[in-house]
Amino acid sequence: MNRRSRLTMTALLASLALAGCKSKGDIVVDEGVGITAIRSACPSVGVPDFTGDVTLFRTPGATDAGSIDLTAAMTNVRTSCDPKSDKVYANVSFDVQARRTDTHGARTVTLPFFVTVVRGGNAVVAKRISAVTLQFADGQDRASATGRGAAYIDKAEATLSREVRDRITRKRKAGDFDAAVDPLAQPDVRTAVARATFDVFVGFQLSNAQFQYNVTR
């Protein structure tokens, strides 16, 4: 598992253990030792490393600052989702802020982006390619636009079984043989949580050269 996947899994497990507590970040202890956990079938949304911006060059193969034609970056990524439907539909939207170096003439620029559904932190189960269009007016060096995408997730696959939920949330009294055992540290529970966890990632659909530029600049 790569670094991003490990970070994603850590964050997901942490959110599972802490969500729905009396106050953010608290573990609820009530008449014994235990936790209260609430999961949603709605996925979390994020932008993978090095895919949130793109640079276009005037000269093919050039990567120097003097050859930059246009730069664009994703901001304000947001989502809406209804966790109650059997087929969970997550809408994703984001803003694109772009700047060009040559302001002569009006110009239209179309940038492709992807919306990917990832299961368990590292398994891609769906991917769609769309595009966002920027309109530069004559003499204008900046433009902005809003991109939109969507993802479907099967609610049954994103729901923990009753047995796993009970093992996670069961109250444990001091003195119980497993009172000090973190249920999320048990391999089968951890695997079940991972399989029921879905993320939606959005980013620019980059060429190999564009991706390498983002990584190495």
N, C-alpha and C positions, 0 to 999 in steps of 0.2 A: 504494500500500500504506500503511495507516495505521500509527500509532506502535506499537500492540500487535503488529501483524503483523510489522513490522520487528524488534521485540525478539524475537518468537518465532522468526523465521528465523535471527537472529544466534545465539540460544541453541542452536538445532538444529544449525547448522553447526559451532558450537564443540564440542558434545557428540559429533558424528560424528568430528571430528578427534582428539579426546582419549580417547574411550572405549576401554577395553581396554588402556591403556598400563600400563607396569610399576608406576607409581604415579600417583595421580590428578593430572591436569594436566600430565603429562610427555609429550614427544614421543619415541618410541622411535627411536633411531638405531643401526643394527646393520650393520656392514660396508658402509657407504655412507650416503647421505642418503635418508631415507624415513620413512613413518609407518605404524603399525599401527592399523587402524580396525576396530571391531566395531559393527555396527548390530543393533538388535533390531526385529522386526516389531511388538512391543508399543508402543502409543502412550504418549506422555507425557500427564499429566493436570494440569489447572489450572483456575482460576476466572477468567473474564474480568473486567476492571476494572468496578467499580460494580455487579456482580451477586452479590456474596458476602453481602450483607445486605439486609434489607427492613424498612421502617417502615410500620406501619398507623396511621391517624389515626381518632379518634372522629367527627370532622366531615368530610364529603366536601369536598375542596378545600383543607382547612386544612393548613398545613405548619409551624405554630409549635410550640415545645417543649411548651407547655401542652396541646396537642390530641393528643399522642402516646398511642396506645392500646397498641401492642405493637411491640417491636423483636426481630429475630431475625438471627443471623449463622451462616454456615457455618464449620466448623473441621475440622481433622484430615481433610482430603481424602486418600483413599488408593485404591490400585488393585491388583488381582491379574490376572495375564495369563499365558497359555501361548503362547509364540511359535512352538511347533513344529507346531501344528495348521494345516491349510490355511485354515480360517476362524478368524482370531484373535478370541478372545472376551475382552474386557476388562471385568472387574467393577469398578465404582466405588462407593465408599461414603464417607460423610461424617457428621459430627455437626452438629446444629443446637442452638444455645443461644439461648433466648428469654426475654424479660422483659416482663411486662404491668404497666400502671400501676394498674388496678382489680383488686384481689384478691378481690372478693366473688363467691362461688359457684364451682362447678367449671366449667371451660370447655374446649372442644375447638377447636383452631385447625388448619386444613389449609392448608399453603403449597405452591403448585406450584413445581416446579423443572424445568430442562431438562438433557438430556445431548446434546451435539452433537459430531459427528465432523467435524474440519476437515482438509482436505488442502492441503499446500503453504503453510500459514500463513494462508490467506485464503479458501479455497473450502469452503463448508459442503456436505458430502455426505450427512449424515443428522442428524435431530433428533428426539428423543423427549421428550414431556412426561409427568412423573410428579408425585407429591405426597408430602409428608411430613407426618405428623400429630403435633401436640403436645397433651398432656393436662395441664391445670392443675388441681390440687386446690383445694378451697375454702380461701381464705386464703393460697394460694401465689402468689408473684409470679414464680417462675422455673420453667422446664420445659426438658427436653432430649429429643431424639429422634435416631434414626439414619436417614438416607436412603440408598437404594441404587438404582443404575442399571447399565446395561450397554451395550456397543457392540460391533459386529462389524466387522472389517476383513479384506479379502481379502489373504492373505499374499503372493500373487503381485504385487499392486499395491504392497505395502509393502517389496518386495525390490529392491535395486539389481541391474541386469544385471551379468553377469560382466565385460563390457568396462569398465563404469564403475567397478566395484570394483577391477579391476586398475589402472586409471589413478590411482585414489586411493592405493592401497597400494603401488604399484610402487616398489621401492628405486631411488634415484637416486645415482649416484656423483658425487663432486666432479669437475667438468669436463664433465659431461653438459650438453647444450645447454639442457635444461629443469630442471637441478638446483635452481635458485633459484625455479622457478615453483610457486606454490601451486595444486595441481590443483583445489581447491575454488573458486578464483577464476575458473576457466574457465567461460564462460556455459553451455555444454551440460552440463557436470558439475553445476553449481549447479542448473540446471533439473531434471535427473534426480533429484538429491537431494531437491529440493523436492517433486516429484511422488510420491516414494516415502515421504514423511514425513507421518505422520498424528498428530493430537493429539485428545484428548478433553477437552472443556470442560464443566464443570458449574456451574450458577448458578441463582439464583431466577428464575422466569419473572415478570418485572416488567411492570407496565403502563407506558405512556409517562410518566405522572405520577410513578410510583415511581422510574423510571430517572432522570428529570430531577432529582428530589429528591436522589438519591445523587450525581449529578454536581455539583450546585451547592451542596450544604450546606457 
